[in-house]
Amino acid sequence: MYRYLLVLLCVLLLTSCGEPDYEIISSDPVDGYHIYLKERTGLFCGTYYEDVYYSGEVYNYGFRFRACDPSMAVFIKSGDSYIYLQTALDQGLITMESLLPELQELIRQPEEIESDEADYYWLDFHIGGHVVYAYAGGECDMATTETFVIDGASYGYSATGCLKEHILYMEIDHEYTPIADLIDNGTIDPTYLIPLLVPIED
């Protein structure tokens, strides 16, 4: 009896995710490329995930899809090859300006900063495939605004609690790096950070 159950379990696991199908989900080509969603069906493929490519003041913009896991699911097709959408953006095959009309509006859900512990808090704000975090919280009586100068204008992000020299960070290769450093070394385009910030009047 147990042998039959074991065989049945193995069969279910092996067939839990079938071969992927690629479905065109773009209304119009984006810089000459259609956008494809890699769809899998199976026993463990019923969870919804979000793939975000741009963040605004209130909403994220990307795609919501059902899959077996949150790994790469949205692609363009170049010749016979499927290229992950974020990779296509990074390589300049498509532009964010052309992509935006095809993206779905998704509600941002930033993590609430707690007053009892200083930590890195998920802001659900995405730039170039990475998420922005705020280091804040705790009972320390500190209030600071981190200032950024972007295209000649000043912007700030404020936080209270036990703070470091910087407030905004990104987790890249399992390390939290200040956003300011990533802007200085050209890793990210600072204009994409503006919706998270508050303008500072001179």
Secondary structure, 3 states (H helix, E strand, C coil): CHHHHHHHHHHHHHCCCCCCEEEECCCCCECCECEEEEECCCCCCCEEEEEEEEECCCEEEEEEEEECCCCCCEEEEECCEEEEHHHHHHCCCCCHHHHHHHCEEEECCCCCCCCCCEEEEEEEEEECCEEEEEEEECCCCCEEEEEEEECCEEEEEEEEECCCCCCEEEEECCEEEEHHHHHHCCCCCHHHHHHHCEECCC
